[in-house]
Amino acid sequence: MSALNTWKREMNVLILGARGMLGHDLAAVFPGARLCGHQDLEITDEAAVRAYILAAKPDLVINAAAYTDVDGCEDNPGTAFAVNGEAPGYIAAACREVGARLVHYSTDYVFDGSTTEYVESDEPNPINVYGASKLRGEQNIAKNTDDYLIIRTSWLFGRHGKNFVDTIRHLSRTNETVRVVTDQVGKPTYTVDLARKTAEIASYPPGIYHLTNEGVCSWYEFARAFAPNVIPCTSAEFPRKAKRPAYSVLVNTKTSPLRHWKEALEEYLNTTVNVP
Ligand SMILES: NC(=O)c1ccc[n+]([C@@H]2O[C@H](COP(=O)([O-])OP(=O)(O)OC[C@H]3O[C@@H](n4cnc5c(N)ncnc54)[C@H](OP(=O)(O)O)[C@@H]3O)[C@@H](O)[C@H]2O)c1
């Protein structure tokens, strides 16, 4: 384990959403953590959350559980706000009761993307249900505990979940060309790097952190880095249910930077089997 890590091995760590894409990689960097998946705990059940956390008596709770289907959130706003908005408040209240710190993940989609880049103190203004529900979650955490880290991140890819890299790799193999949008710009982030950085900053002062891999690109530029037959298009040519911010670039002003996304992507491609 890196000497940089600020969590201690003897800490009692509980990971919620442990079977999701980020959750899997968190489990690897927090050995000995108690792993809790959806089948173990329904985080929208306030009483169940309280009972689970009180029984587990953690020092540190890491919440990677969320409803992450951005277009699905438009169809199911009730679920989006229950899982992403209210549940983090229940988790925060239970953490306060047992004296645990809460580390929680939020998103670049809390911003509207109308400006060039966002630092941690910038005012959110979500333009879709997912972003609004995640912002509600941030607010409910701050209402219920002082001892939290909210880590906003973006464009995650990792071995253990549905992600853009695998989707485009598959489409690239099965189609002559693949259209990818040029007018949405952000920062791709490897879940392994995010999980490791989480361990490093787990004992940092409370507050909001922006953590992404370095490097800014459009989805098209990202896809070009690993698929030969992608062609650019605009969001207007490729309509989706949820509006996406045009320029959702998170700037990390509080911790040392992560490596460039191109380096992280290379490692990811070298360690994943080819998708069919
Ligand atoms: N993916 C991205 O590009 C991205 C970008 C920015 C921020 N984030 C944030 O990063 C965090 C991790 O994202 P991820 O991509 O790793 O998510 P993920 O792969 O979708 O995993 C989320 C996990 O949460 C669980 N879950 C959903 N609803 C639940 C409920 N009601 N009770 C208990 N568990 C529930 C899911 O279980 P089931 O599948 O069984 O429902 C799943 O295992 C989230 O907070 C997300 O908002 C993600």
The ligand as a MOL file (V3000), in Angstrom:
LIG
                    3D

  0  0  0     0  0            999 V3000
M  V30 BEGIN CTAB
M  V30 COUNTS 48 52 0 0 0
M  V30 BEGIN ATOM
M  V30 1 N -20.3020 6.1440 -14.5430 0
M  V30 2 C -19.9160 7.3990 -14.7510 0
M  V30 3 O -19.5100 7.7840 -15.8540 0
M  V30 4 C -19.9470 8.3940 -13.6080 0
M  V30 5 C -19.6060 9.7270 -13.8630 0
M  V30 6 C -19.6060 10.6430 -12.8090 0
M  V30 7 C -19.9520 10.2240 -11.5270 0
M  V30 8 N -20.2990 8.9280 -11.3150 0 CHG=1
M  V30 9 C -20.6590 8.5220 -9.9480 0
M  V30 10 O -19.7040 7.5770 -9.4980 0
M  V30 11 C -20.3320 6.6240 -8.6170 0
M  V30 12 C -20.0490 5.2120 -9.0970 0
M  V30 13 O -20.5560 5.0670 -10.4140 0
M  V30 14 P -20.4900 3.6740 -11.2070 0
M  V30 15 O -20.4570 4.0060 -12.6570 0
M  V30 16 O -19.4870 2.7840 -10.5990 0 CHG=-1
M  V30 17 O -21.9470 3.1060 -10.8880 0
M  V30 18 P -22.5690 1.6760 -11.2500 0
M  V30 19 O -21.5800 0.8060 -11.9400 0
M  V30 20 O -23.8800 1.9440 -11.9260 0
M  V30 21 O -22.8140 1.0450 -9.8150 0
M  V30 22 C -23.7730 1.5620 -8.9590 0
M  V30 23 C -24.1480 0.4730 -7.9810 0
M  V30 24 O -25.1800 1.0060 -7.1520 0
M  V30 25 C -26.1330 -0.0280 -6.9400 0
M  V30 26 N -27.4570 0.5260 -6.6340 0
M  V30 27 C -28.3010 1.1760 -7.4740 0
M  V30 28 N -29.4250 1.4870 -6.8500 0
M  V30 29 C -29.3030 1.0400 -5.5680 0
M  V30 30 C -30.1670 1.0460 -4.4380 0
M  V30 31 N -31.3770 1.5970 -4.5060 0
M  V30 32 N -29.7120 0.4870 -3.2810 0
M  V30 33 C -28.4910 -0.0970 -3.2260 0
M  V30 34 N -27.6390 -0.1380 -4.2680 0
M  V30 35 C -28.0450 0.4140 -5.4360 0
M  V30 36 C -26.1660 -0.7880 -8.2560 0
M  V30 37 O -26.6830 -2.0770 -8.0550 0
M  V30 38 P -27.6960 -2.6940 -9.1490 0
M  V30 39 O -26.9750 -2.6060 -10.4560 0
M  V30 40 O -27.9170 -4.0680 -8.6570 0
M  V30 41 O -28.9140 -1.8340 -9.1110 0
M  V30 42 C -24.6960 -0.7880 -8.6570 0
M  V30 43 O -24.0180 -1.9160 -8.1740 0
M  V30 44 C -21.8180 7.0170 -8.5930 0
M  V30 45 O -22.0640 7.8390 -7.4930 0
M  V30 46 C -21.9970 7.8220 -9.8630 0
M  V30 47 O -23.0630 8.7400 -9.7730 0
M  V30 48 C -20.2990 7.9960 -12.3180 0
M  V30 END ATOM
M  V30 BEGIN BOND
M  V30 1 1 1 2
M  V30 2 2 2 3
M  V30 3 1 2 4
M  V30 4 1 4 5
M  V30 5 2 4 48
M  V30 6 2 5 6
M  V30 7 1 6 7
M  V30 8 2 7 8
M  V30 9 1 8 9
M  V30 10 1 8 48
M  V30 11 1 9 10
M  V30 12 1 9 46
M  V30 13 1 10 11
M  V30 14 1 11 12
M  V30 15 1 11 44
M  V30 16 1 12 13
M  V30 17 1 13 14
M  V30 18 2 14 15
M  V30 19 1 14 16
M  V30 20 1 14 17
M  V30 21 1 17 18
M  V30 22 2 18 19
M  V30 23 1 18 20
M  V30 24 1 18 21
M  V30 25 1 21 22
M  V30 26 1 22 23
M  V30 27 1 23 24
M  V30 28 1 23 42
M  V30 29 1 24 25
M  V30 30 1 25 26
M  V30 31 1 25 36
M  V30 32 1 26 27
M  V30 33 1 26 35
M  V30 34 2 27 28
M  V30 35 1 28 29
M  V30 36 1 29 30
M  V30 37 2 29 35
M  V30 38 1 30 31
M  V30 39 2 30 32
M  V30 40 1 32 33
M  V30 41 2 33 34
M  V30 42 1 34 35
M  V30 43 1 36 37
M  V30 44 1 36 42
M  V30 45 1 37 38
M  V30 46 2 38 39
M  V30 47 1 38 40
M  V30 48 1 38 41
M  V30 49 1 42 43
M  V30 50 1 44 45
M  V30 51 1 44 46
M  V30 52 1 46 47
M  V30 END BOND
M  V30 END CTAB
M  END
